Amino acid sequence: MMNIEVIRDYCLSLPKVTEDFPFDDTTLVFRVADKIFAIIDLLKTDSLVVKCNPQTAIELREKYEEIAGAYHMNKRYWNQINLAGNLSDRFIFQQIRHSYNEVIRKIPRKETIEQGLFLVDETS
C-alpha cells in the first residue's frame, strides 16, 4: 500500500501546489490555483480522492475494482482510489497528475499564464 507521506510528497512536488485542512483536522486537501485536486484522510490512509474527467472516471471504475465514485463528492468528477488494492504506484501517480491537470484545464488561459500554471505529463 502506498504510504501517505509518499502521496503528500508527490502532490507537493507538482507546480504551485498547496495543502490545507478546510473540512476538519484530519482531512488533508491538496490544491492548485486554490482548487482541490486530491484529498486524503490522515486517519483513513487507505483511500485517496482525485478529480477525473467524467468519461475516464466511468472507464476506470469499470476496469479497476479499487476505483469507485468518491464518497461525499460529485461522483461524476471524483474517484476514490483504494490504496490497499493492487494498483501500482505509477498508476496512482498518473491519477494524481490527471486530477491536477483536470483542475488546470478548467482555469481560463489568461489566469494560467498569469499564475505560471501548466499541464504536467500524465503518462510517465
N, C-alpha and C positions, 0 to 999 in steps of 0.2 A: 504494500500500500504506500502511495506517495505521502511523504511527510509534509505537514503543514508549513514547516519552515522552508522547504524547497518551493512550495507553491507561493508563499509570501515573497521569497527572494526573486522568483521568476517574474511574478506580477510587477514587482517594484523595479525590475530591470528593463521593463518596457518604457518607451519615451513618455515623459511627463505624467507618470502615474503617481497618485497619492492614495493614502489609506486613511480610514477613519471608522468610527463606531457610531453610526447615526441612529441605529434602532435600539441597541442595548449595550451592555458591557462585554458581550461575548460574540456578537455578530460582526466580523471584520469585513469591510467593504473596500474594494479597490475601484478607483475612478480614473478616468481620463477626461479632461475638459469638464470636470465636475459632474460627469455622468458615470453611473455604475456600470462596470463590465464583469465583475466577479464578486462572489460572496461566499464566505466560509465561516461556519460557527466554530469558535475555539473549543467548545465542549463536545461538538459532534463532528470531528475532523474527517469522518469517513465519506463526506459528500461535499461537492463543490458546485455552486450555481454559476452558470455562464450564459451570456446572451447569445442568440443564434438566429441566423436567417430562418424565417418560418418554414420554407420548403426543406432546407437542410435539417432543421430540428426534427421534422417528421421522419425523414430518411434515417437519421441517426438512432431515433427511438425504435424504429423497426429493425434495424440491423444489430444493435447492441443492447443486451439486457441490462447493462449497467447505466443506461441513459434513459431518463424519464422526464416528463414535464416537471418543472420546478414547483415545489410546494410553496404556497403563498405568493406566487408570482404569475404573471400572464404567461400561461403555458404555450402560447403561440410563439413567443420570443425567447423564452428562458428554459434551459435544460438543467437538470440536476444530474451530476455525474457521480456514480458510486465509486469512490476511490479504492474501495476494498475489493473491487472486481478484478477482471483480467485485462483491463486496458493498459497499454504501455504508457510509460512516462512521456514518450514522444507524442503519442496521440493526445494525451491530456494537455500537453503544452500547445499542440496545434489548436485545440478547442479554446484555450485561453487567448491565443493570438487571434483566432476568428472572432471571439467575443469583443476583444479590443477593437478590431477593425470594424465590426458592426456599429460600434459607438462612433468611431471616426467618420464612417460613411454618412451618418445622419447629421453631421455638423456642416453648416454652409461652408463652401470652399473658401470664401473670404476669411472666415474665422479660423479655419485650419491653417491657412497661410500666416495670418497674424500671430497665432499661438505656436507656430512651428510644429504642427502636428502632421503626421504622415502614417500611411498604412504600413504594417510590418508584414514580412513574408510569412504566410501561413503554412507553407509546405515543408520547411526544414525542421 
